[in-house]
Amino acid sequence: MSEETDWERRRRLAAVFGEVLPETTGDERDPESRPGLTGEDAGEAWLKAQVPPHHG
């Protein structure tokens, strides 16, 4: 069997298992790239997500 290159190996593994981890994490991405979650909106959305269901 011939030696496969790095990109061929990644392509083969991605075909079998899919992309397991993204290239960047959420804290590395620009927060403005996510619509609706910029500035104070992001903080407000986070606070609302933390409210327990019974405090609706």
LINVENRA-V307412 format. One record per backbone hydrogen bond with DSSP energy under -0.5 kcal/mol. NH is the residue of the N-H (numbers start at 0). CO is the residue of the C=O. If there is no record, write none. Layout:
[[NH & CO] [NH & CO]]
This chain:
[[8 & 4] [9 & 5] [10 & 6] [11 & 7] [12 & 8] [13 & 9] [14 & 10] [15 & 11] [16 & 12] [17 & 12] [17 & 13] [19 & 17] [27 & 24] [28 & 24] [28 & 25] [32 & 29] [33 & 30] [34 & 32] [36 & 33] [40 & 37] [41 & 38] [42 & 38] [43 & 39] [44 & 40] [45 & 41] [46 & 42] [47 & 43] [48 & 44] [49 & 45] [49 & 46] [50 & 46] [50 & 47] [54 & 51] [55 & 52]]
